[in-house]
């Protein structure tokens, strides 16, 4: 699944807030003597206005000697960015997510270790384990900016109707399974309401793999074929085959549907996904929902979502560029993002602040403390730590789908993921 699309940032055309054809990281100073740095992000003008505009304005006000030119790329982000690097026109600062490892492996980014040390950044206090996702060969190449770990949305009306207490931060996999069973409502052969979402999207089962003490990858090797991981897929397959989880058939019967839309329509009681639905869901008056951390097997973990800011190795304005990155990822700018909830801050100091947690969203009070707690529980699976993330997770998704459709046993699915994953790794 395209996470950038999930973040709601896809647009129809390439948009530049400033002229895309500028000279990249080789820019000189403007006429008024300000240092100009360029910053690229995916998404069109709406993404710029919602997530970056106010923060950049605040940075420029605090740093009147620096001007930020913004390059908004609505589609084909990786391809266009690589073209810019090849043409020696790369921006000084670039937004990256899972694609960051691929760029870092090409030695396109600066090692941020000395910058972080000089700035005195407490990476553990700011991001817990999230920085691990943006590290290549033990060198951090980006600072986490936009966060939003995997969380669980639940329909409070459905819980009330079933006589169930709401999910807590200590929910176990047994609690989750029992609830999805009771929340599944059938009429004859027809399912009127599913207990949970799920399907083959790797974060929806990978999070439980980590929670059960397993990993998809570890230290550059496929480790999916393990007893711990098999236990997870056997459980996942069982609850799907029993009809507790939204099915492929149901999605095929409802045009243009997905797990998010089915939850918003009251067809699914529990939805496991990222932060990005919170604002849109609060705009639906009939949807009475709240959020909670992910349930767990043995360990309280979750998967990361979000993006970070990287510094181009060829930038001619590295000091100014890092100052911008540091500001955007520190408390002041992150608090601005937290106020609008255009996206989720990555900085734990903001996520755990009273200002963030004790606020309403479109007049609704939600358990926003679950976001900060989940961010602290993020575990970076080894699959995030190489340029192969997209291919490995796609291979896993494909085989899990075959399992859920009854074409493979959980053991066969595990073996095929292992086999195909190892073939992918040989290409790197």
TIZA-42497 format. One record per atom (N, C-alpha, C, O): residue in one letter; z, y, x. Coordinates in steps of 0.1 Angstrom, whole numbers, plus 5000, padded with zeros to 4 digits. Layout:
BEGIN
AZYX/...
END
This chain:
BEGIN
X500049885008/X500050005000/X500050125009/X500750135019/X499250235005/X499250355013/X500450445010/X500550504999/X501350445020/X502550525017/X502250675016/X502950745009/X501250725023/X500950865021/X500550895007/X500950995002/X499750805001/X499450824987/X500650814978/X500750894969/X501650724982/X502850714974/X503650844975/X504350874965/X503550914986/X504251034987/X503651144979/X504151254978/X502551114972/X501951214963/X501251324971/X501051434965/X500751294983/X500151404991/X498651394992/X497951484998/X498051294986/X496551274987/X495851384979/X496351424968/X494751434984/X494051534977/X492551504979/X492151414987/X491751574971/X490351534971/X489551574983/X488551514987/X489851684989/X489151745000/X489951785012/X491151805010/X489351805023/X490051855035/X490351995033/X489452075030/X491652035035/X491952175033/X492652225045/X493452155051/X492252345050/X492952405061/X493652535056/X492952615051/X494952545058/X495652665055/X495152775065/X494952885061/X494852735077/X494152815086/X492852745091/X492752625088/X492052805098/X490752745101/X490852625109/X491452625120/X490252515104/X490352385111/X489652385124/X490052305133/X488652455125/X487852455138/X488452535149/X487652575158/X489752575149/X490352645159/X490352575172/X489852455173/X490852635183/X490652575196/X491752475199/X491852435211/X492552435190/X493552325193/X494652375202/X494952495202/X495152285210/X496252315218/X495952405229/X496852445237/X494652445231/X494352545241/X494352685237/X493952775245/X494852715225/X494852855220/X495552955229/X496552915235/X494953075230/X495653175238/X496553245228/X496853195217/X497053365232/X497953445224/X497153525214/X496053565217/X497853565203/X497153655193/X497253795199/X497853825209/X496553885192/X496454025196/X497754095197/X498054185205/X498754055189/X500054115189/X500954055199/X502154085199/X500453965207/X501253915218/X502053785214/X502853745223/X501953735203/X502753615199/X502053495204/X500853485205/X502953395207/X502453265211/X502053185199/X502753175189/X500853135199/X500253065187/X500352905190/X499852855200/X501052835180/X501052695181/X500352635168/X500452705158/X499752525170/X499052465158/X499852335154/X500352265162/X499952325141/X500652215135/X499752145124/X499252215115/X499552015125/X498751945116/X499651845107/X500651785112/X499351835094/X500051745085/X498951695076/X497951755073/X499351575070/X498451525059/X498751575046/X499951615043/X497751585037/X497951645024/X497251775024/X497051845034/X496951815012/X496251945010/X497152065009/X498252055014/X496652165003/X497352295002/X498652274994/X499652344997/X498652184984/X499952164976/X501052114985/X502152154984/X500652014994/X501651965004/X502252075013/X503452085015/X501352155017/X501752275026/X502752365018/X503852395023/X502352405006/X503252494998/X504552434995/X505552494995/X504552304991/X505752234986/X506752204997/X507952214996/X506152155009/X507052095019/X507252175032/X508252175038/X506252265035/X506252325048/X506252485047/X506952545056/X505652545038/X505452685038/X506752765040/X506852845049/X507752735032/X509052815033/X509752785046/X510352875051/X509752665051/X510352635063/X509652695075/X510352745084/X508352705075/X507652765085/X507852915085/X508052975096/X507952975073/X508253115072/X509653145078/X509753245085/X510553065075/X511953085081/X511953065096/X512653145103/X511152975101/X511052955116/X510453085122/X510953135132/X509353135116/X508753255122/X509653375121/X509553465130/X510453385111/X511353495110/X512453485121/X512853585127/X512853365123/X513853345134/X513353355148/X514053375157/X511953335149/X511253335162/X510053425161/X508953375160/X510253555161/X509153645158/X508053645169/X507053705168/X508353585180/X507353575191/X506453455190/X505553435199/X506653375179/X505853255178/X505153255164/X505753285154/X503853225164/X503053215152/X502553065150/X502053005159/X502753015138/X502352875135/X501052875127/X501052925116/X500052815132/X498852795125/X498852645119/X499152555126/X498552635106/X498752505100/X497352445097/X496452515091/X497252315100/X496052245097/X496452135087/X497152045090/X495952155074/X496252055064/X495051965062/X493952005059/X495351835064/X494251735063/X494451645051/X495451565051/X493651655042/X493851585029/X493551435029/X494051355021/X492551395037/X492151255038/X491751215052/X491451305060/X491651085054/X491251035067/X491951095079/X491351135089/X493251115077/X494151185087/X493951135101/X493751205110/X494151005102/X494150945116/X492850965123/X492751005134/X491750945115/X490350955121/X490151095125/X489651125136/X490451195117/X490251335120/X491151375132/X490651455140/X492351325132/X493251365143/X492751305156/X492751375167/X492251185156/X491751125169/X490551195173/X490351215185/X489751245164/X488551315168/X488951445175/X488351495184/X489951515170/X490451635176/X491051605190/X490751685199/X491751495192/X492151465205/X491051435214/X491051485226/X490051365210/X488851335218/X488151455222/X487651465233/X488151555213/X487451685216/X488351785223/X487951905225/X489551745228/X490451835234/X490851955225/X491052065230/X490951925212/X491252035203/X492451985194/X492652025183/X493351905200/X494451855193/X495451965190/X495652055198/X496151955178/X497252055175/X498352035185/X498551925192/X499252135186/X500352125195/X501352025189/X502051945196/X501552035176/X502551945169/X501851875158/X501051935150/X502051745157/X501451665146/X502451585138/X503451535144/X502151575125/X502951485117/X502451345118/X501251315118/X503451255120/X503151105121/X504151025113/X505251075110/X503750905110/X504650815103/X504450675110/X504650675122/X504150575103/X503850445109/X502750445119/X502650365128/X501850545117/X500650565126/X501050615140/X500250615149/X502350665141/X502750735153/X502650635165/X502350685176/X503050515163/X503050415174/X501550405180/X501450385192/X500650405171/X499250385176/X498850505184/X498150485195/X499150625180/X498850745188/X499650745201/X499150775212/X500950705200/X501750705212/X501250605223/X501350635235/X500750495218/X500250385227/X499050435235/X498750375245/X498450535230/X497250595237/X497650715246/X496750785251/X498950725248/X499550825257/X499050975253/X498751055261/X499050995240/X498651125235/X499851215232/X499651335230/X501051155232/X502251235229/X503151255241/X503151175250/X503951355241/X504851385252/X506151305250/X506551285239/X506751265261/X508051205260/X509051315257/X509151405265/X509851295247/X510751405242/X512151385249/X513051475246/X512351285257/X513651265262/X514251385269/X515351425266/X513551455278/X514151575285/X514351685275/X515251765277/X513451705265/X513551815256/X514851785247/X515551885244/X515051665243/X516251635234/X517451655242/X518451715237/X517451615255/X518651635263/X518951785266/X520151825264/X517951865269/X518152005271/X518552075259/X519452175260/X518052035247/X518452105235/X519852055230/X520352115221/X520351945236/X521651895232/X521651835218/X522651845211/X520651775214/X520451715201/X521251585200/X521051495209/X522151565191/X522851445188/X522051355179/X522051375167/X521251275185/X520251195177/X520951095167/X520451075156/X522051045171/X522850955162/X523351025150/X523250975139/X523951135152/X524451215141/X523451265132/X523651285120/X522251295138/X521151355130/X520351255122/X519951275110/X520151135128/X519151045122/X519550895123/X518850805118/X520750865128/X521250725129/X520150645137/X519750685148/X519650535131/X518650455138/X517150495136/X516250435141/X516950605128/X515650635124/X514750675136/X513550655136/X515350735146/X514550775158/X513850655165/X512850665172/X514450535163/X513850415169/X512450385164/X511650335172/X512150425152/X510850415147/X509850495154/X508650465155/X510250605161/X509350695168/X509650695183/X509750795189/X509750575188/X509950545202/X508950455207/X508650345201/X508350485218/X507350395224/X507750375239/X507950465247/X507850245243/X508250205256/X509550285260/X509650345271/X510550285251/X511850345253/X511850495254/X512850555258/X510750555251/X510650705251/X510350755237/X509350725231/X511250845232/X511050905219/X509851005219/X509751085229/X508950985210/X507751075210/X507751165198/X506851245196/X508651155188/X508651245176/X510151255171/X510951175174/X510351365164/X511651385157/X511551365142/X510651425136/X512351285136/X512251265122/X512451395114/X513351475116/X511451405104/X511451535097/X511651505082/X512551555075/X510751425076/X510851385062/X511351245061/X510851155068/X512351225053/X513051095052/X512751025038/X511651035033/X513850965033/X513750895021/X513650745022/X512650685021/X514850685026/X514850535027/X514550465014/X514650525003/X514250335015/X514050255003/X515350254995/X516450215000/X515250284982/X516450284973/X516050214960/X514950174958/X517050204951/X516850134938/X517050234927/X518050294926/X516050244918/X516150324906/X516550224895/X516050114895/X517350274886/X517650184874/X517750264861/X518150374861/X517350194851/X517350254837/X518750234831/X519150124828/X519450344829/X520850344824/X520850294810/X521850214806/X519950324802/X519950284788/X519750134787/X520450064779/X518950074796/X518749934796/X520049854800/X520349754795/X520649914810/X521949854815/X522949864803/X523749764801/X523049974796/X524049994786/X523749884774/X524649824769/X522449874771/X522049784760/X522349634764/X522749554755/X522349604777/X522649464782/X524149444784/X524549334787/X524849554783/X526349544786/X526649524800/X527649464804/X525849584809/X526049564823/X526549694829/X526249804825/X527449674839/X527849794847/X526749834856/X525949754861/X526749964860/X525750014868/X525849964883/X526949934887/X524749954890/X524749914904/X525650004913/X525750124911/X526249934923/X527050014932/X526549994946/X525549924948/X527150064956/X526750054970/X527049924976/X526549884987/X527849844969/X528249704974/X527549594967/X527949474968/X526549624959/X525849524952/X525249414961/X524649444971/X525549284957/X525049174965/X523749124958/X523349164948/X523049034965/X521848974960/X522148894947/X521248884939/X523348844947/X523748764935/X523948864923/X523548824912/X524448984925/X524649084915/X523249124910/X522949134898/X522349144919/X520949194916/X520249084908/X519549114898/X520348954912/X519648844905/X520148834891/X519448814882/X521548834890/X522148814876/X521748934867/X521448904855/X521649054873/X521249164864/X519749154860/X519449184848/X518849124869/X517449114866/X517249004855/X516349024847/X518048904856/X517848794846/X518348844832/X517648824822/X519448914831/X519948964819/X519149084813/X519049104801/X518449154822/X517649274818/X516249234814/X515549314809/X515849114816/X514549064812/X514549024797/X515348944793/X513749094790/X513749074775/X512349014771/X511349064774/X512448894764/X511248834760/X511148814745/X512248804738/X509948804739/X509748774725/X508748664725/X507548694726/X509148544723/X508248434724/X507648424738/X508448414748/X506348424740/X505748414753/X505548554759/X505048564770/X505848654752/X505648784756/X506848854763/X507948844757/X506748914774/X507848984781/X507749124777/X506849194780/X508749174770/X508849314765/X509449404776/X509149524777/X510249344785/X510949424795/X511249334807/X511849224805/X510849384819/X511149304831/X512449354838/X512749474837/X513149264844/X514349304850/X514149394863/X514949484865/X513149364870/X512949434883/X511449444886/X510549374881/X511149534896/X509849534902/X509849454914/X510849384918/X508749454922/X508649374934/X507249354939/X506649444945/X506649234936/X505349194940/X505249184955/X506249164962/X504049204961/X503849164975/X504049274985/X504049254997/X504249404981/X504449514990/X505549485000/X506649454996/X505149485013/X506049435023/X507449495023/X508449425025/X507649625021/X508949685020/X509849615009/X511049615010/X509249564999/X509949504988/X510549374991/X511549324984/X510049305001/X510649175005/X511149185020/X512049115024/X510549275028/X510949295041/X512349345042/X513149305052/X512749435033/X514149485033/X515149375032/X516249375037/X514849265024/X515749155022/X515749065034/X516748995037/X514549055040/X514448975053/X515549035063/X516248955069/X515549165065/X516449225074/X517849215069/X518849195077/X518049225056/X519449215050/X520049075052/X521249055053/X519148975053/X519548835055/X519748795070/X519848675073/X519648895079/X519748865093/X518448835100/X518548795112/X517348845093/X516048815099/X515248935102/X515749045100/X514048915108/X513149025111/X511748975110/X511448855112/X510849065106/X509449025107/X508949015121/X508248915125/X509449105129/X509149105144/X510349145152/X511249215147/X510349095164/X511449135173/X510949135187/X510349045192/X511149255194/X510749275208/X509249235210/X508949165219/X508449275201/X506949255202/X506449115198/X505349085201/X507349025193/X506948895189/X507148875174/X508148925168/X506348795168/X506448755154/X507648665152/X507748555159/X508548695144/X509748615141/X509948585127/X511048555122/X508848595119/X508948575105/X509248425101/X509848405091/X508848335110/X509048195107/X510448145111/X510648095122/X511448175103/X512848145106/X513448095093/X513048135082/X514548025094/X515347975082/X515848095074/X515848085061/X516248205080/X516748315073/X515648385064/X515948415053/X514448395070/X513348455062/X512848365052/X512448405041/X512848235054/X512448135044/X513348145032/X512948135021/X514648155035/X515548165023/X515248285014/X515348275002/X514848395021/X514548515013/X513248495004/X513248524993/X512248435010/X511048415003/X511148314992/X510548324982/X512048214994/X512348114984/X513048184972/X512648154960/X513948264975/X514648344964/X513648434957/X513648444945/X512848504965/X511848604959/X510848534950/X510548574939/X510348414955/X509448334947/X510048284934/X509448284923/X511348244935/X512048184923/X512148294912/X511948264901/X512648414916/X512848514905/X511548564899/X511448594888/X510448554907/X509148594902/X508648484892/X508248514881/X508748354896/X508248244888/X509048234875/X508548194865/X510348274875/X511148274863/X510848394854/X511348404843/X509948484859/X509548594850/X510448714850/X510348794841/X511448724860/X512348834860/X511648964867/X512149074864/X510648934874/X509949044882/X508649074875/X507848984871/X508249204875/X506949244870/X505849164876/X505849144888/X504949124868/X503849024872/X502549094874/X502249204869/X501649034882/X500349074884/X499549084871/X498849174868/X499848984862/X499148974850/X499449094841/X498549154834/X500749134841/X501149254833/X500449374838/X499949454830/X500349394851/X499649504857/X498149504853/X497549614851/X497549394853/X496149384849/X495949414835/X494849464831/X496949394826/X496749414812/X496949564808/X496449604798/X497549644817/X497749784815/X496949864825/X497249854837/X495949934820/X495050004829/X495750114837/X496650184832/X495350124850/X495950214859/X497450214860/X498050314862/X497950094860/X499450084860/X499950044874/X499149984882/X501150064877/X501850014889/X503250014886/X503750044875/X504049964896/X505549944893/X506150084889/X507050084880/X505750194896/X506350324892/X506150354878/X507050394871/X504850344874/X504550384860/X505150294850/X505550334839/X505250164853/X505950074844/X507450104842/X507950084831/X508050144853/X509450184852/X509550314844/X510450324835/X508650414846/X508750534838/X508550514824/X508950594815/X507750414820/X507450384806/X508550294799/X508350254788/X509550254807/X510550164801/X510250024800/X510749944792/X509349974809/X508949834809/X509649754820/X509649634820/X510249834830/X510949774841/X512349834842/X512449954841/X513349754843/X514749804844/X515149854857/X515949954858/X514649794868/X515049834882/X513849834890/X512949754890/X513749954898/X512549974906/X513050004921/X513850084923/X512449924930/X512849944944/X511650014951/X510549954952/X511950134956/X510850214962/X511450324970/X512650324973/X510650424973/X511250544981/X511650654972/X511750654960/X512050764979/X512650884973/X511650964965/X512051034956/X510350944967/X509351034962/X509251044947/X508651134942/X509850954939/X509750954925/X510851034918/X510751064906/X511851074926/X513051134919/X512651264911/X513051274899/X511951354917/X511651484910/X510751454897/X511051504887/X509751374899/X508851344888/X509551264876/X509251294865/X510451174880/X511151104870/X512151194862/X512351174850/X512751294869/X513651384862/X512951474852/X513551534843/X511551474853/X510851554843/X510551484831/X509951544821/X510851354830/X510651274818/X511951264810/X512851194813/X511951344799/X513151354791/X513651224786/X514851204785/X512751134783/X513151004776/X513650904787/X514150794783/X513450934799/X513850834810/X515250864815/X515450964822/X516150784811/X517550804815/X517850704827/X518150594825/X517850764839/X517850674851/X518850734861/X519350844860/X519150654871/X519950694883/X519450614894/X518650524893/X520050634906/X519650564918/X520850504925/X522050544923/X520650404933/X521650334940/X521050274953/X519850264954/X521950244963/X521350174975/X520850044972/X521049984961/X520049984981/X519449854979/X520549744979/X521549754987/X520449644970/X521349534971/X521149454984/X520149474990/X522049374987/X522049305000/X522349155000/X523049114992/X521749085010/X522148945013/X523448955021/X524548945015/X523348955034/X524448955043/X524849085049/X525949125051/X523749165052/X523949295058/X523449405048/X522449385041/X524149515048/X523749635040/X522749715048/X523049795056/X521449685045/X520349745052/X519349805042/X519349775030/X518449885048/X517249925040/X516149955049/X516349965061/X514949975044/X513750005052/X513550165052/X513850225042/X512950215062/X512650355063/X511350395057/X510350325057/X511350515051/X510150585047/X510250725053/X511350765057/X509150795054/X509150935059/X508150955070/X507250885072/X508351065077/X507451105088/X508251185098/X509451225096/X507551215109/X508251285120/X507251385127/X506051385123/X507751465136/X506851565143/X506751525157/X507851515164/X505551515162/X505351475176/X504651585184/X504051675178/X504851585197/X504351695206/X503251645214/X503351545221/X502051705212/X500851665220/X501051685235/X501551785239/X500651575242/X500851585257/X499951695263/X500351755273/X498851735257/X497951835262/X498251975257/X497552065260/X499351985250/X499752125245/X499952215256/X500552185266/X499452335255/X499752445265/X500952525261/X501252625269/X501552495250/X502652575246/X503852475242/X504352485231/X504152395251/X505152285248/X506552345245/X507252285236/X506952445252/X508252495249/X508352555235/X509352535228/X507352635231/X507352695218/X507152585207/X507752595197/X506352485210/X506052375201/X507352295198/X507652265187/X508052265209/X509352185207/X510352275200/X511152225192/X510352405202/X511352485195/X511052485180/X511952475172/X509752475176/X509352465162/X509852325157/X510352315146/X509552215164/X509952085160/X511452075158/X511952015148/X512252125168/X513652125167/X514152195155/X515052155148/X513552315152/X514052395140/X513752325127/X514552315118/X512452265126/X512052195114/X512952075111/X513052045099/X513452015121/X514251895119/X515751915119/X516551815117/X516152035121/X517552065122/X518052115108/X517252125099/X519352145107/X520052165094/X519452275086/X519252265074/X519152395092/X518652505084/X517352475077/X517252495065/X516352425084/X515052405078/X515152275068/X514552275058/X515952185072/X516052065064/X516852095051/X516552035041/X517752195051/X518352235039/X517452305030/X517552295017/X516452375035/X515452445027/X514652335019/X514452345007/X514252225026/X513552115019/X514452045009/X514052004998/X515752035012/X516751975003/X516952054990/X517151994980/X516752184991/X516952274979/X515852244969/X516152244957/X514652234974/X513452214965/X513252074961/X512652044951/X513651984970/X513351834969/X511851814967/X511451724960/X511051894975/X509651874976/X509451734983/X508451664981/X510351704991/X510451574998/X511951565002/X512751645001/X512251445008/X513551415012/X513851455027/X513051415036/X514851535030/X515251555043/X515551435051/X515951335045/X515351435064/X515651315072/X516951335079/X517651235083/X517451455080/X518651485088/X519851445080/X520151495069/X520751355085/X521851305079/X522951415076/X523651405066/X522951515084/X523951625082/X523651695068/X524551735062/X522351705065/X521951765052/X522151665041/X522651705030/X521751545043/X521851445032/X523251415028/X523551385017/X524151425037/X525551405034/X526351525031/X527551525030/X525651635030/X526351765027/X526651785012/X525951725004/X527751855008/X528051874994/X526851954987/X526651934975/X526252044995/X525152124989/X524052034984/X523452054974/X523751924992/X522651834988/X523151744977/X522351724967/X524251684978/X524751584968/X525251644955/X525151574945/X525751764955/X526351814943/X525351914936/X525752024933/X524151874935/X523151964928/X522451894917/X522451764917/X521851964908/X521151904897/X519651914901/X519152004908/X518951824895/X517451814897/X516851824883/X517051734875/X516251934880/X515651964866/X516751934856/X516551884845/X517951984859/X519051974849/X519751844849/X520651824841/X519351754858/X519951624858/X520951604870/X520651664881/X521951534868/X522851494879/X522651354882/X522651264874/X522351324895/X522051194900/X522951164911/X523651244917/X523051034915/X523850984925/X523151004939/X522750904945/X523051134943/X522251164955/X523051114967/X522351104978/X524251084966/X524951024978/X524350894982/X524550854994/X523650824973/X523050704976/X521950724987/X521650624994/X521350844987/X520250864997/X520850875011/X520250805020/X521850955013/X522450965026/X523050835031/X522850795042/X523650755022/X524250625025/X523150535029/X523250455039/X522050535022/X520950445025/X520250485038/X519850395046/X520250615041/X519650655054/X520450605066/X519950575076/X521750605064/X522650545074/X522450395076/X522750345086/X522050335065/X521850185066/X520450145071/X520250025072/X519650235073/X518250205078/X518250115090/X518950145100/X517550005089/X517349915101/X515849915104/X515049885096/X515549945117/X514149945121/X513649815125/X513949765136/X512949745117/X512349615120/X511349635132/X510749735133/X511249525140/X510349535151/X508849565148/X508149605156/X508549535135/X507149565131/X506849715131/X505649745132/X507849795131/X507549945131/X507349995146/X506950105148/X507649905155/X507749955169/X506449925177/X506549905189/X505349915171/X504049895178/X502949945170/X503049985158/X501749955175/X500550005168/X499949915158/X498949945152/X500649805156/X500049695147/X500749695134/X500549605126/X501549795130/X502349795118/X501449765106/X501749675098/X500349845104/X499549835092/X498949695091/X498849645080/X498449635102/X497749505101/X498749395099/X498549305091/X499949405105/X500949295103/X501449295089/X501549195082/X501849415084/X502349425070/X501349385060/X501649335050/X500049415063/X499049375053/X498849225053/X498749165042/X498949165065/X498849015065/X500048955058/X499948855050/X501249015059/X502448965052/X502248985037/X502548895029/X501749095033/X501549125019/X500549025012/X500848975001/X499448995020/X498448905014/X499048765012/X498748705002/X499848715021/X500348585020/X501448575010/X501548475003/X502248675009/X503248674998/X502648684984/X503148624975/X501548754983/X500848754970/X500348614967/X500448574955/X499748544977/X499348414974/X500448324970/X500248234961/X501648344976/X502848264972/X503248294957/X503448204950/X503248424954/X503748454940/X502748414930/X503148384919/X501448404934/X500448354924/X500448204924/X499648144916/X501248134931/X501447994931/X500447914939/X500347794938/X499747984948/X498747914957/X499347864970/X498747784977/X500547914974/X501247874986/X502647854983/X503247924974/X503347764990/X504747754989/X505347854998/X504647915007/X506647894996/X507247985006/X507047945020/X506848035029/X507247815023/X507047775037/X505647795042/X505447835053/X504647765034/X503247785038/X502947935040/X502247965049/X503548015031/X503348165033/X503948215046/X503348285053/X505148165049/X505748205062/X504848155073/X504648235083/X504448035073/X503647985084/X502348065086/X501848095097/X501648105075/X500448175076/X500648315081/X499848375088/X501748385076/X502048515082/X502248505097/X501848595104/X503048405101/X503248385115/X501948365123/X501748435133/X501148275118/X499848245124/X498948365125/X498348405136/X498748435114/X497848555114/X498448675121/X497648745128/X499748685121/X500348795128/X500148775143/X499948875150/X500248655148/X500148625162/X498648655167/X498448705178/X497748625158/X496348655161/X496148805162/X495348855171/X496748885153/X496649025154/X497249085167/X496649165173/X498449025171/X499049075183/X498249055195/X498349135205/X497348955195/X496548925207/X495449035209/X494949045220/X495249115199/X494249225200/X494849345207/X494149445210/X496149345209/X496849455215/X497349425229/X497949515235/
END
